[in-house]
């Protein structure tokens, strides 16, 4: 056996930096070359789908017909509620209430 073997020797600071650099660059390269799957309904993206996309970007994400219909209905209901709550009249002043006084009464 030769003296001064490399087995179980602690890494030097330079070795650690080079190892980290190689690891980080490799991770960036893998991320840039990764294929991204298709999203079918871009308008109907939910937080659940975003979580799924984050964990597995290569997967093709499609909604089932049932979920798609439910989401479309939810969006339609939200639009209807918004249109009911916000009246379209903008330039009209609210009617002033006039209190009619009888002849013998004074204002308080």
N, C-alpha and C positions, 0 to 999 in steps of 0.2 A: 504494500500500500504506500502511496506517495504522501508525503506530509502536506498539510494545508489544503485539504479537500474543500469543495464548495458546498457540500451537503450541510444543511441546517445553519448556514452562515447568515447572520442578520444582513438585511439589505442596507446599502449605503443610501444617503440622501439622494444622490444623483440617480441611483437605480430605482428608487421609489418614484421620483418625478417622471422618469422615462416610462416606467410601467403605467403610471396613471395617465400620462399623455397618450400612450398607445391605446389604452382602454377607452379613453374619452373620444379619441378620433375614430376608433372602430365603431363606437356606439353612434356617433354622428353620421358616419358613412352608411351604416345599416339603416338608420332612420331616413336618410335622404333617398336611398334606393328602394325603400319599401313601397309596394304597390298599395294603392288605396281603393277600397271597394266602392261600388256605386250606391248612391242613395236614391231610391225611386221617388218618394214624395218629399221634396224639399220643404214644402209649405207645412207639412205635418210632423215636424221634428219635436219630440218630447224630451224631457230630461233623461228618461230611461234610455232612449235611443242614443243620446249624447254619451251616457256612461258606457253603453255597449260599444260605441265608436272608439272611445278612449282606450278600452281594454283590448279591442280587436279591430284595428283600422282596416284590415284586409277583407273583413267579412262584408258581403253584400247585404245591406240592411233593407228589408222590405217589410211592409206592414200587411197583416192579414186583412182580408176584406172587412171583417167585423170591426177590428180596431180602427181601420181607416174611416168607416162610416160613422163610428162613435165620435172620432175626433172632428170630422166634418160637421156633425150635428152640434157638438160643443161650440165650435167656432161660429156657426150660424146663430146659435142662441146668444152668444156673447155680443155679436153684432146687433141683434135685435134689441137686447137690453140697452146697449149703448145708444141706439137711435131713439128709444123710448125715453130714456133719462134726459138726454140733451135735446130740448126743443129747437126746431130750426129757426124760430123767430129771434132775431138779434136786435133790430133797431126799434122795436116797440118798447114804450115805457109801461111799467105796470100801472093799472088803473088806480087812481087816487080815490080813497073812500071819502065820501062826503056825508057828513052827519047833518041831517035836517033838524033844525031847531024850531020849537014851537014859539009863538010870539011872546009868551010870558016868561021864558026861561033865559037865564044868563049863562054865559060860558064859565066853566070852572077852571 
